[in-house]
Amino acid sequence: MDIVDCLLEGHRTLRSSLACMAVLLDGPSGVGWDDCAALDRERFSRELKGFFAAFKAHEAMEDAYLTRILHQIEMEPDLNAAIAEGHRAVAEMTKLFGAVAASCDGEHVYRLRTVLSRLSEELETHLSYEEKVVFPKLRALLPDRLLRELGRRAQAATAAAAAP
């Protein structure tokens, strides 16, 4: 597994986590302001924690490997700027989502749906850009041996971080 594969695995985890939270928030059962009284708050809380853990781990992997590589190989300035803007937009939406989720006590769940929808859009735009533009360039510019070595290091770092 090379570094791009590791990053793609992180993308799948983030998408899956957001989709699971969307399903949990998708069942209106009340009317108006209290439109989701049946929200399984415990499960939502677990999914939310899982999303933030996955987001933090993926962000750390990108910072440790992707960002550093892009600067070392002097990728086009426009590409670096686009990646930085994507990271900024996703980070801001993630912070907003965390704040709204922290203040939600099961009522006014429509707020969470709205912010989750925006976060999903921002994240999907960013992930798609990396997958369609950045990752193919990395694979074209870097030798397979180096990509695999970086993947090995990323997997080892992830395993070490997950160990108790």
Sequence and secondary structure as in RCSB ss.txt:
>XXXX:A:sequence
MDIVDCLLEGHRTLRSSLACMAVLLDGPSGVGWDDCAALDRERFSRELKGFFAAFKAHEAMEDAYLTRILHQIEM
EPDLNAAIAEGHRAVAEMTKLFGAVAASCDGEHVYRLRTVLSRLSEELETHLSYEEKVVFPKLRALLPDRLLREL
GRRAQAATAAAAAP
>XXXX:A:secstr
  HHHHHHHHHHHHHHHHHHHHHHH    SBTTB  TT  HHHHHHHHHHHHHHHHHHHHHIIIIIIHHHHHTT 
 HHHHHHHHHHHHHHHHHHHHHHHHHHH SSS HHHHHHHHHHHHHHHHHHHHHIIIIIHHHHHHHS HHHHHHH
HHHHHHHHHHHH  
